[in-house]
Amino acid sequence: MPKPFNPRAPAFDAVNIDETIQRALKSAGLDATSGPMQSVMETIRRALASVRPSAAAPAAAGDSFIDVSARVVNGDEDDGDCQFERRPSSRAAQAPGTFETCTFSNHAGTRSYKLYVPTRILDTPPPLVVMLHGCTQSADDFAAGTQMNRLAEEQGFLVAYPEQATHANSSKCWNWFKTQDQARDAGEPSLIAGIAREIVSRHGADPRRVFVAGLSAGAAMAVVLGETYPEVFAAVGVHSGLPYGSAHDVLSAMAAMKGGRSGLPGLRDLPSVTATPNRKAAQAVPIIVFHGDRDHTVQQSNGTEIVQQALDAYQRAGDSIKLFARTDSGVSAAGRSYSRTVHTDADGQPQIESWTLHGAGHAWSGGHASGSYTDCSGPDASAEFLRFFLALPRAGSA
């Protein structure tokens, strides 16, 4: 049986975690060497020391941190705006179409992105899927792991991979936990929505079939985009993500990842962890959620809360959108068992779909081993996300 989990990161490294937290605080403009944050860092270091495993203890794969380190697949990106790579430059470009390197700028800054254009467009105008990588990953790495380009080649849609800049976050995490990046017409949501609009304009993608999906920090940002730009994104795919407004800074983000509380002794009582209540999602946007029930990086309770936020949003939308739930279970071809709950409207159209992957950790389900944070045991999250997206009726406009 193939190895089910491909984290490519150390299971626990207190030094690296300490350094990552310090970089994150620095990127947030906080000085961890003096003042109030110095005592916070000392508390964190004591907490890390209290849970450091012995050298002889084997590390569990599910305990890997996606925001510490990972092997990535580097592509030969061109400078400038939308220059074509006529032949594959990395494992991410295994499909025969073109993989463009582009940049987008607005008042919030500049971000690079890569765009996969298949050799054939089967449906005009074509759908667009925007894929948001996790911490430490790159566009090429995420494309390789999810194999979304291969599906795009088979079914004739466009795929965009916005890429986080190291100057914006030293671990290349999307800043889903910052208040300024949780609002419309500001920060990273405006950049990613701007990328989607640019592709619709330049490549003739269908503005009524633009979808966004992501892993971990990318999944959390996808949730933010569904809330802040519901007229741009027709549906959201969330793999191992977090609910909207569940954090407001680095420390509350760490707590949220552990299910609303810190999993490290000594961090539970830090004031900033509970200083701000969760913000409520108000937009009733179709959403599909994948989460492993042995994910120790982002606890499964986050996936449950994402679904509850969506249900609450649909309920607030009024009696015109009454949902009916059904649950089934199954086993993937590679032996991964799962449970799936589908919430449909009165016409039988799925609006919310939630998959619990039994025994799975923090990795893209059904992913390819050429990318980091992949679990080849399935089920295939990329294929299921795409099925959910393309089954939705065309609605709205960008």
C-alpha positions in Angstrom: 0.0 0.0 0.0 1.4 3.4 -0.9 2.6 5.7 1.9 -0.6 7.7 2.7 0.9 10.9 4.0 3.6 13.1 2.4 4.2 16.0 4.8 7.9 16.6 3.9 8.4 18.6 7.1 9.8 17.7 10.5 7.3 16.5 13.0 8.4 18.8 15.9 11.3 21.2 16.0 11.0 23.7 18.8 13.8 25.9 17.4 12.2 26.2 14.0 8.8 26.9 15.6 10.4 29.6 17.8 12.1 31.2 14.8 8.9 31.0 12.7 6.9 32.7 15.5 9.5 35.4 15.7 9.4 36.0 12.0 5.6 36.1 12.0 5.6 38.6 14.9 8.2 40.7 13.0 6.1 40.6 9.8 3.2 41.8 11.9 5.3 44.8 13.1 5.7 43.4 16.7 9.0 43.5 18.6 9.5 40.2 20.4 12.8 41.3 21.9 11.5 43.9 24.3 8.3 45.2 25.9 5.1 43.1 26.4 5.9 40.7 23.5 9.2 39.7 25.1 7.2 38.1 28.0 4.9 36.5 25.5 7.8 34.9 23.7 9.2 33.6 26.9 5.8 32.0 27.7 5.8 30.4 24.2 9.4 29.0 24.7 8.5 27.5 28.1 5.4 25.9 26.5 7.5 24.4 23.6 10.0 23.1 26.1 7.3 21.4 28.1 6.1 19.4 25.1 9.4 18.7 23.3 9.6 14.9 22.5 12.6 12.9 23.5 15.1 12.0 20.8 14.1 8.4 20.9 10.4 9.1 20.4 9.2 8.7 16.8 7.2 11.6 15.5 3.7 11.1 14.2 3.1 12.2 10.6 0.0 14.1 11.6 1.9 16.3 14.0 3.8 18.1 11.2 3.5 21.8 11.0 2.7 23.2 7.5 4.1 26.6 8.6 7.5 25.4 9.6 9.2 24.0 6.6 8.5 21.9 3.5 10.2 20.8 0.3 8.7 22.8 -2.6 8.9 22.4 -6.4 10.6 25.4 -7.9 9.6 26.6 -11.4 11.6 28.8 -13.8 9.4 31.8 -13.6 9.8 34.5 -16.2 10.0 38.2 -15.3 7.3 40.6 -16.6 3.6 40.3 -17.2 2.1 37.0 -18.4 5.1 35.5 -20.2 4.5 32.0 -21.5 6.5 28.9 -20.6 6.3 27.0 -23.9 7.6 23.8 -22.3 7.3 22.4 -18.8 9.8 23.8 -16.4 8.8 21.7 -13.4 6.7 18.8 -12.3 3.8 21.3 -11.8 3.5 21.6 -15.6 2.9 17.9 -16.4 -0.1 18.7 -18.6 0.5 19.9 -22.2 -1.1 23.3 -22.0 0.7 26.6 -21.2 1.6 27.7 -17.7 1.9 31.5 -17.6 3.7 33.7 -15.1 1.9 36.9 -14.4 1.7 39.8 -11.9 -1.2 41.8 -10.7 -1.0 45.2 -8.8 -3.5 47.4 -7.1 -3.6 49.8 -4.2 -2.9 46.9 -1.8 0.3 45.9 -3.5 1.6 43.4 -6.0 1.3 39.6 -6.2 2.5 37.1 -8.8 0.3 34.3 -10.0 0.6 31.4 -12.5 -2.2 30.6 -15.0 -2.7 27.3 -16.6 -4.4 27.4 -20.0 -5.4 24.0 -21.4 -4.8 23.1 -25.0 -8.6 22.9 -25.7 -11.4 25.0 -24.2 -14.4 22.6 -24.2 -17.0 25.1 -23.0 -17.0 28.7 -24.0 -16.6 30.8 -21.9 -14.5 28.5 -19.7 -14.7 28.3 -15.9 -11.9 29.5 -13.8 -10.6 27.9 -10.6 -8.4 30.0 -8.3 -6.1 27.8 -6.2 -4.5 29.2 -3.0 -1.4 27.3 -1.6 -0.6 26.7 2.0 2.2 28.1 4.1 5.8 27.5 2.7 4.3 26.3 -0.6 4.7 27.8 -4.1 2.4 27.9 -7.1 4.3 25.2 -8.8 4.4 23.0 -5.7 0.7 23.3 -5.2 -0.1 22.7 -8.9 2.0 19.5 -8.7 0.4 18.2 -5.5 -3.2 18.9 -6.4 -2.9 17.9 -10.1 -5.5 20.5 -10.9 -3.7 21.3 -14.2 -4.3 17.7 -15.4 -8.0 18.1 -14.6 -8.1 21.4 -16.4 -6.6 19.8 -19.5 -9.2 17.0 -19.4 -12.2 19.3 -18.8 -11.1 22.5 -20.5 -11.1 25.1 -17.7 -8.5 27.7 -16.5 -6.6 27.4 -13.3 -4.9 30.3 -11.5 -2.4 30.0 -8.6 -1.8 33.3 -6.8 1.5 33.2 -4.9 2.1 34.8 -1.6 5.2 37.1 -1.4 7.8 36.5 1.3 7.8 40.2 2.1 4.2 39.9 3.0 4.7 36.8 5.1 8.0 35.2 5.7 6.5 31.7 5.7 4.5 32.5 2.6 1.2 32.1 4.5 -1.8 34.0 3.3 -2.6 36.5 6.1 -6.1 35.2 6.7 -5.7 36.0 10.4 -5.1 39.8 10.0 -8.0 42.1 10.4 -6.9 44.2 7.5 -6.9 41.1 5.3 -10.4 40.0 6.2 -12.3 42.9 4.6 -13.5 43.9 1.1 -11.5 46.4 -1.0 -8.4 46.0 1.2 -5.4 43.8 1.6 -5.0 40.3 0.1 -8.7 39.7 -0.6 -8.6 42.6 -3.0 -5.5 41.3 -4.7 -6.8 37.8 -5.2 -10.2 39.1 -6.4 -8.4 41.4 -8.7 -6.4 38.5 -10.2 -9.7 36.7 -10.9 -11.2 39.7 -12.5 -8.1 40.2 -14.6 -8.2 36.7 -15.9 -11.9 37.0 -16.7 -11.2 40.1 -18.7 -8.0 39.0 -20.5 -8.8 35.4 -21.2 -12.6 35.4 -21.5 -13.3 33.2 -18.5 -17.0 32.9 -17.5 -17.6 35.5 -14.7 -20.5 33.4 -13.4 -18.2 30.3 -12.9 -15.2 31.6 -11.0 -14.4 29.4 -8.0 -11.7 29.6 -5.3 -10.1 26.7 -3.3 -7.2 26.3 -1.0 -5.2 24.3 1.6 -4.7 25.4 5.2 -3.9 29.1 5.2 -5.0 29.2 1.6 -8.2 27.5 2.6 -8.8 30.1 5.3 -8.2 32.8 2.8 -10.7 31.1 0.4 -13.3 31.4 3.1 -12.5 35.1 3.5 -12.9 35.6 -0.2 -16.3 33.9 -0.2 -17.4 36.3 2.5 -15.9 39.5 1.0 -16.4 38.9 -2.7 -19.5 36.7 -3.1 -20.2 38.3 -6.5 -16.8 37.3 -7.8 -16.5 33.7 -6.5 -19.5 31.4 -7.2 -18.3 28.8 -4.7 -15.6 28.0 -2.3 -13.5 24.8 -1.7 -11.8 24.5 1.7 -9.2 21.8 2.6 -8.0 21.8 6.2 -9.0 25.5 6.7 -10.4 27.8 9.3 -13.6 29.8 9.6 -14.1 33.4 8.8 -12.9 35.8 11.4 -11.6 33.1 13.7 -8.4 35.1 14.5 -7.1 38.7 14.5 -3.4 38.3 15.1 -0.6 35.6 15.2 -1.4 34.3 18.7 -5.1 34.1 18.1 -4.4 32.3 14.8 -2.3 29.7 16.7 -5.2 29.2 19.1 -7.8 28.9 16.4 -5.7 26.3 14.6 -5.9 24.2 17.8 -9.7 24.4 17.8 -10.2 27.7 19.5 -7.7 27.2 22.2 -3.9 26.7 22.3 -2.7 23.1 22.5 0.4 24.2 24.2 0.5 24.5 28.1 0.9 28.1 29.2 -0.6 29.7 26.1 -4.3 29.3 27.0 -4.5 32.4 29.2 -2.7 34.9 26.9 -5.0 37.9 26.6 -4.8 38.2 22.8 -6.0 34.7 22.3 -9.5 35.5 23.4 -9.5 39.3 23.1 -11.8 39.4 20.1 -14.8 37.2 19.5 -15.3 35.4 16.1 -16.7 37.5 13.3 -19.8 36.0 11.7 -20.0 35.1 8.0 -23.1 36.6 6.4 -22.8 35.5 2.7 -24.7 32.3 1.7 -22.1 31.0 -0.8 -21.9 27.3 -1.9 -19.0 25.6 -0.1 -17.3 22.2 -0.1 -15.1 21.3 2.9 -12.5 18.6 3.3 -10.9 17.9 6.7 -9.0 15.0 8.2 -10.1 13.9 11.7 -6.4 13.4 12.7 -5.2 16.8 11.6 -3.1 18.1 14.5 -2.0 21.2 12.7 -5.5 22.7 12.0 -8.0 20.8 14.2 -11.0 19.3 12.6 -13.3 21.4 14.7 -12.4 24.3 12.4 -14.0 22.5 9.5 -17.1 21.8 11.6 -17.3 25.6 12.4 -16.9 26.5 8.7 -19.9 24.4 7.9 -21.9 25.9 10.8 -21.1 29.4 9.6 -22.3 28.5 6.1 -25.5 27.0 7.6 -26.1 30.1 9.7 -25.6 32.3 6.6 -28.2 30.3 4.6 -30.6 30.4 7.5 -30.3 34.2 7.7 -30.9 34.4 3.9 -34.6 33.5 4.7 -37.0 30.7 4.1 -36.4 30.8 0.4 -33.2 28.8 0.9 -34.2 25.9 3.2 -31.6 23.2 3.3 -32.0 19.4 3.7 -29.1 17.2 5.0 -28.1 13.7 4.1 -25.0 11.7 5.2 -23.3 8.8 3.6 -19.9 7.1 4.0 -17.5 5.2 1.9 -13.9 4.0 1.3 -11.5 5.4 -1.4 -9.8 3.0 -3.8 -6.6 3.3 -1.7 -8.5 2.4 1.5 -9.2 5.8 3.2 -12.6 5.8 4.8 -14.7 9.0 4.8 -18.0 10.4 5.8 -19.8 13.0 3.7 -22.7 15.2 4.6 -24.5 17.1 1.8 -27.0 20.0 2.4 -29.3 20.5 -0.6 -31.9 23.1 -1.4 -35.5 22.4 -2.2 -34.6 21.6 -5.8 -32.0 19.0 -4.7 -29.0 21.2 -5.6 -26.1 20.8 -3.1 -25.2 24.1 -1.4 -22.9 22.8 1.4 -20.9 19.6 1.3 -18.7 18.4 4.1 -16.2 15.5 4.0 -14.5 14.0 7.1 -11.5 12.0 6.2 -11.0 9.3 8.8 -7.4 8.9 10.0 -6.1 11.7 7.7 -3.7 14.4 8.8 -2.9 17.8 7.4 -2.5 17.1 3.6 -4.3 17.4 0.3 -6.5 14.3 0.0 -5.7 12.3 -3.2 -2.7 14.5 -4.0 0.3 13.6 -6.0 3.7 12.8 -4.2 5.5 15.4 -6.4 4.0 18.2 -4.3 4.3 18.8 -0.6 1.6 18.1 2.0 -0.2 15.4 -0.1 -2.1 12.3 1.0 -2.3 9.8 -1.9 -4.9 7.7 0.0 -7.7 9.8 -1.3 -10.5 10.5 -1.9 -9.5 12.9 -4.7 -10.2 16.4 -3.3 -9.4 18.1 -6.6 -11.9 16.0 -8.5 -14.5 16.4 -5.8 -14.1 20.1 -5.6 -14.4 20.4 -9.4 -17.5 18.2 -9.5 -19.1 20.4 -6.8 -18.2 23.6 -8.6 -19.3 22.6 -12.1 -22.6 21.2 -11.0 -23.7 24.6 -9.7 -26.0 26.6 -11.9 -24.6 29.8 -13.4 -25.5 32.7 -11.1 -24.4 36.2 -10.4 -21.9 38.2 -12.3 -18.4 39.7 -11.8 
